[in-house]
Amino acid sequence: MSDETARGLGPFDPYWTDDVRPPRRGSGWPRRLAFGLGAALAIIGVAALTPLRPPPESAGTSVVVASPPSEALDLSAAPALALGGVAAEQVSHETRLDRAGPGRSDALSVGQIEGPGPGLRVELWCNDGRRAAVSLFVAAAETAAAGGAAVERLGSVQSLASASGPIEWAALTLAGSGSRGCAAFRLAPRVGGLRGVVCAASGATVDEAALSCLIERLSLTKAGREAGFADVLKPGPARRATCRTPVD
């Protein structure tokens, strides 16, 4: 021990004889570094041994696989429905056959019911109780969807007489239809039937007189009668020359 150190201790005798040296700064950093590296390696090892879990699905992103359609499109079938007073090139037809039985459905379309102008889609079917079991709102929604449109609101259900039986109908609002008036209609539910959605031109409405005229102008073709639709759609009275349909 140096004389300066001895003098600094006062009257006490030191128990050591070496000089007291100041502590070394930073002398422990190798151990701290080694400890940190070891901890990091341990965490990496645990993560590598942990099985990966798939990320949770976000709400609304599930994909639902649709069931196969129960009907098959028949491109060779002759049209079953006709609409008087409309040029043939303005009318399109569609025939579908039931995959599991003798059921058949035919559709007649004029224009586009989701477009800005007049539009009509009428569906005729037989031997299919599924369509007869639904409400007018569901019938309208299914028919509109087949024509590329969506139902927004259905008015109160009314009734009108026809040669084929009572017709249920109601004013209809389609999504994005603007100022066009539309209506849904169908024959009173039974095993076979007829249903449809019709829209007038922009700014016009569909009333009972126009709808009644439309029903009168619908008729079966020879192919339709041979397909068994004569029990569904009966021949109506002589067409009124002055009546106008919503698609005229």
C-alpha positions in Angstrom: 0.0 0.0 0.0 1.3 3.5 -0.8 1.9 6.1 1.9 -1.0 8.2 0.4 -3.5 5.4 0.8 -2.3 4.6 4.3 -2.7 8.2 5.3 -6.2 8.3 3.8 -7.4 5.4 6.0 -6.6 7.2 9.3 -5.9 5.3 12.4 -7.3 2.0 11.1 -4.9 -0.6 10.0 -5.7 -2.0 6.6 -6.2 -5.7 6.1 -4.6 -5.7 2.7 -1.3 -4.4 1.4 -2.1 -4.0 -2.3 -2.9 -0.7 -3.7 -6.6 -0.1 -4.3 -7.2 0.3 -8.0 -10.2 2.0 -9.5 -12.8 -0.4 -11.0 -12.4 -1.1 -14.7 -15.2 0.4 -16.8 -16.8 -1.9 -19.3 -15.1 -5.0 -18.0 -18.5 -6.9 -18.0 -19.6 -6.3 -21.6 -18.3 -9.6 -23.0 -20.5 -11.5 -20.5 -23.6 -9.4 -21.3 -23.1 -9.8 -25.0 -22.7 -13.6 -24.6 -25.9 -13.7 -22.5 -27.9 -11.7 -25.1 -26.8 -13.9 -27.9 -27.7 -17.0 -26.0 -31.1 -15.7 -25.2 -31.8 -14.7 -28.8 -30.7 -18.2 -30.0 -33.0 -19.8 -27.5 -36.0 -17.8 -28.7 -35.2 -18.6 -32.3 -35.0 -22.3 -31.4 -38.3 -22.3 -29.6 -40.0 -20.5 -32.5 -38.6 -23.0 -35.0 -40.1 -25.9 -32.9 -43.5 -24.3 -32.6 -46.0 -25.6 -35.3 -47.3 -22.9 -37.6 -50.9 -21.9 -37.3 -53.0 -20.6 -40.2 -54.1 -17.0 -39.8 -57.7 -16.5 -38.7 -60.2 -15.9 -41.4 -61.6 -12.4 -41.7 -65.3 -11.9 -41.4 -67.1 -12.1 -44.8 -64.3 -13.7 -46.7 -65.5 -17.3 -46.5 -66.2 -18.9 -49.9 -69.4 -21.0 -50.1 -69.4 -23.6 -52.8 -72.7 -23.5 -54.6 -74.6 -26.8 -55.1 -75.0 -28.0 -58.7 -78.1 -26.5 -60.4 -81.2 -28.8 -60.5 -82.0 -27.8 -64.1 -80.0 -28.1 -67.3 -80.3 -25.6 -70.2 -81.8 -27.2 -73.3 -80.6 -25.2 -76.4 -82.5 -27.4 -78.8 -86.0 -26.9 -77.4 -88.5 -24.8 -79.3 -90.0 -21.8 -77.5 -93.1 -22.6 -75.4 -94.3 -19.0 -74.9 -95.2 -16.3 -77.3 -96.1 -12.6 -76.7 -98.4 -11.0 -79.2 -97.7 -7.5 -80.5 -93.9 -7.7 -80.1 -91.5 -8.3 -82.9 -89.8 -11.7 -82.9 -86.3 -10.2 -82.9 -87.1 -8.4 -79.6 -88.0 -11.6 -77.8 -85.5 -14.2 -76.3 -86.3 -17.6 -75.0 -84.8 -20.1 -72.5 -85.7 -23.7 -71.8 -84.5 -25.7 -68.8 -85.1 -29.4 -68.0 -85.2 -30.9 -64.5 -82.2 -33.2 -64.0 -84.1 -35.4 -61.6 -87.5 -35.7 -63.2 -89.9 -34.6 -66.0 -90.1 -31.0 -64.9 -89.5 -28.3 -67.4 -89.4 -24.5 -67.3 -89.5 -21.9 -70.1 -88.7 -18.2 -69.9 -89.6 -15.4 -72.3 -87.7 -12.1 -72.1 -88.1 -8.7 -73.7 -85.4 -6.1 -73.2 -83.6 -6.0 -69.9 -85.4 -5.7 -66.6 -82.2 -4.2 -65.0 -81.8 -1.7 -67.8 -83.2 1.8 -68.3 -85.9 0.9 -70.8 -88.9 -1.4 -70.7 -88.2 -5.0 -69.7 -90.0 -8.3 -69.1 -89.1 -11.8 -67.9 -91.9 -14.4 -67.7 -91.3 -17.9 -66.5 -93.6 -20.9 -67.2 -93.1 -24.3 -65.6 -94.8 -27.6 -64.9 -94.3 -30.5 -62.5 -92.3 -28.5 -60.1 -93.8 -27.8 -56.7 -90.8 -25.8 -55.4 -91.8 -22.7 -57.3 -95.4 -22.9 -56.2 -94.5 -23.1 -52.5 -92.8 -19.7 -52.4 -94.4 -16.3 -51.6 -94.9 -13.6 -54.3 -91.9 -11.7 -52.9 -89.6 -14.7 -53.2 -91.0 -15.5 -56.6 -90.2 -11.9 -57.7 -86.7 -12.0 -56.2 -85.9 -15.3 -58.0 -87.3 -14.1 -61.3 -85.5 -10.7 -61.0 -82.2 -12.4 -60.1 -82.5 -14.6 -63.2 -82.8 -11.4 -65.2 -79.8 -9.7 -63.5 -81.7 -7.5 -61.1 -82.4 -7.3 -57.4 -85.7 -6.6 -55.6 -85.6 -3.7 -53.2 -89.3 -3.4 -52.2 -92.6 -5.1 -53.0 -96.0 -3.3 -52.5 -99.2 -4.7 -51.3 -100.5 -7.8 -53.1 -103.5 -7.4 -55.4 -105.5 -9.8 -57.6 -106.9 -9.7 -61.1 -108.8 -12.3 -63.1 -107.5 -14.2 -66.1 -108.5 -17.1 -68.3 -106.0 -19.3 -66.5 -107.1 -18.3 -63.0 -106.5 -15.5 -60.5 -103.3 -13.5 -61.0 -101.5 -12.2 -57.9 -99.5 -9.0 -58.6 -97.9 -6.1 -56.7 -95.9 -3.0 -57.6 -92.2 -3.6 -57.4 -89.1 -1.5 -56.9 -85.8 -2.9 -58.2 -82.5 -1.8 -56.9 -81.2 1.1 -59.1 -84.4 1.2 -61.2 -84.7 5.0 -60.8 -88.1 6.3 -61.9 -89.2 3.2 -63.7 -92.3 1.5 -62.4 -92.2 -2.3 -62.2 -94.5 -5.1 -61.1 -94.3 -8.7 -60.1 -97.1 -11.2 -61.0 -97.9 -14.9 -60.9 -100.7 -17.3 -61.3 -102.2 -18.5 -58.0 -99.8 -21.2 -56.6 -100.2 -24.7 -57.9 -98.0 -27.5 -59.3 -97.5 -25.7 -62.5 -97.6 -22.0 -63.0 -96.5 -18.7 -64.5 -94.7 -15.8 -62.9 -92.9 -12.7 -64.1 -91.4 -9.3 -63.5 -92.2 -6.4 -65.9 -90.8 -2.8 -65.9 -92.1 0.1 -67.9 -90.1 2.8 -69.5 -88.4 5.5 -67.5 -91.0 7.7 -65.8 -93.9 5.4 -66.5 -95.7 3.1 -64.1 -97.3 -0.4 -64.4 -101.0 -0.4 -63.6 -103.6 -3.2 -63.5 -104.9 -2.4 -67.0 -101.4 -2.7 -68.6 -100.6 -5.9 -66.7 -104.0 -7.4 -67.7 -103.2 -6.6 -71.3 -99.8 -8.3 -71.0 -101.4 -11.5 -69.6 -103.9 -11.5 -72.5 -101.1 -11.3 -75.0 -99.2 -14.3 -73.6 -100.0 -17.6 -75.4 -98.6 -21.0 -75.9 -96.8 -22.1 -79.0 -97.3 -25.6 -80.5 -94.2 -26.7 -78.7 -95.6 -25.4 -75.5 -98.8 -27.3 -75.8 -97.0 -30.5 -76.7 -94.8 -30.0 -73.6 -97.8 -30.1 -71.3 -98.3 -26.4 -70.6 -101.9 -26.4 -71.8 -103.0 -27.2 -68.2 -101.1 -24.1 -66.9 -101.8 -21.3 -69.4 -105.3 -21.3 -70.9 -106.3 -19.5 -74.1 -107.6 -16.0 -73.2 -110.3 -13.9 -74.7 -109.8 -12.1 -78.0 -107.0 -9.5 -77.6 -108.1 -6.0 -77.3 -106.6 -4.0 -80.1 -106.4 -0.8 -78.1 -104.8 -2.2 -74.9 -101.1 -1.5 -74.2 -98.6 -3.5 -72.2 -95.8 -2.0 -70.1 -93.2 -3.1 -72.8 -95.1 -1.5 -75.8 
